Structure formats: C-alpha cells, structure tokens
C-alpha cells in the first residue's frame, strides 16, 4: 500500500520572516519613546509647579537678612523661623488667618449642602429647560464680581452682616456653587439608576436610597467639589477686601499691606497662604483616590 508523498516545504524568504520582527521592534521603540516623552512632560510640569513652592518655602525659613541675598542659594546654609516669627507677630495676622479658615469651612459646608441636592435633581429629573438651566448656572460665573461689589456691600450693610466672616462666606459660596452643582450633577449621572431602584424595591424610600446607595458612590465627586471650594475660598481676595474692613481674611490683609511690607513679610505670607491649600488637597486626594478604587471594584 503506497503512502502519498508529502508536498515539499516551500522555502520562506528571509526578508518575509524578518519583517514581523522589525514591525514589533519598531512598535516597541515607538511605545518606549512615547512613554519617555510622557514622563519627561510630567517631570517638567511638576518642576514648573514645585519650583516656586520650594523657593517660597526655603526663603520663608531663612534668616531675615538672608532674604535679600543675591544670588540666592538653592540649598540654604541655615534655617531659621525668624522670618515666620516676624510675619506671625505682625498686627492682625493671626486673626485674619483664623478668619480665612472659618470662611473656607463655612463656604465648603454651604456649597456642599446646597449643591449636592441641586446636582442630584439635574442628574435624575427631566424637566423643561433643564439644559438652559445648566447654562444659566454656568453663566453666573461670567458676571464680573466688580459689578456686584457695591450692591453686595449695600445689601450686607442693610442686613447687618457687613464686615463679618458670614458676608465673605456667603459670597464665596455663591462663587463656588455653580461649579459644585455641575460637578456633583455629572457624578450623579455616572451612578446607575438601577441601584437606586433596587434599593427602593427592597423597602427603602427615595430619601433612604439616596443616602444609603447613591451618596456613598458620589463621595469622590463631593470630595473634588470640596477641594475646589476650599481652594477658591482660601485664595479669593477681592470679595474679602470689599466686604470687610476689620474682619479680613489673610489674602485681603496681605493685599492691603503688601505695598508697604518688606520682603520677609511677603515670602512668609505666601507660604502661609500656600500650605493650607496643599494640605487639604493632599488629604482629600488620598480619600478621593481610595473612593474611586472602591467604586471601580
């Protein structure tokens, strides 16, 4: 019984066999180059942001005489709290620092309490003019605060809250509220409606389903809105300058005395206004990333 002869193997040209390897190596090189460019860009952006913070911190903790040295050393020979002590003991600094903390916390709480239900309503309910309402909310930030400064000052004087932390907190809440509503609304859109409906079928009321199911999943967005509100309130200066005379926040106090202040006062003030914002951002950032990981799982 004869066995059929196997067909002879057709030789593959060397160029054809090498071509896939060349393609893979070229893709790997492009991927490595793209990753290197990404890391280099991130490093440059980080250096652009961190370099001023480092220089302000170093200058704020050097002796007062060393502040005027030129050229300045990137690594100082000695550290001292003399410059910080000079700033802290200046007239009105501690009181204005406390006012800034109180105003930022009040603005954060008010904007969250008001913006969260408003964002939930925009995300869950369909009503006539909803898109126009979103546009109206965002367009309120287009009005310059300079136009509203005199009417606001007159209104707060009539209400008896002019030159108080409440007047500044209400103004900062109004400035941050549009973005709080839009941020929380976009977060609630990402929460599946099925989870809320399933909770209601298991006996929860709409309010209980919101508190027990929707709100925990929306905490990352609320944390992001809180970061924005706190930083905005802490750094805002114009409203605090217009609406206060004695109970000023730290940025308003520094601005009013900046022209007549020496360089050590300015660097120490910059450090004091910078550090609380960084602390609150890093604290909430850890919580924010943890919540996003929990939601993704």
Beta strands, then each sheet from edge to edge (+ up, - down):
end
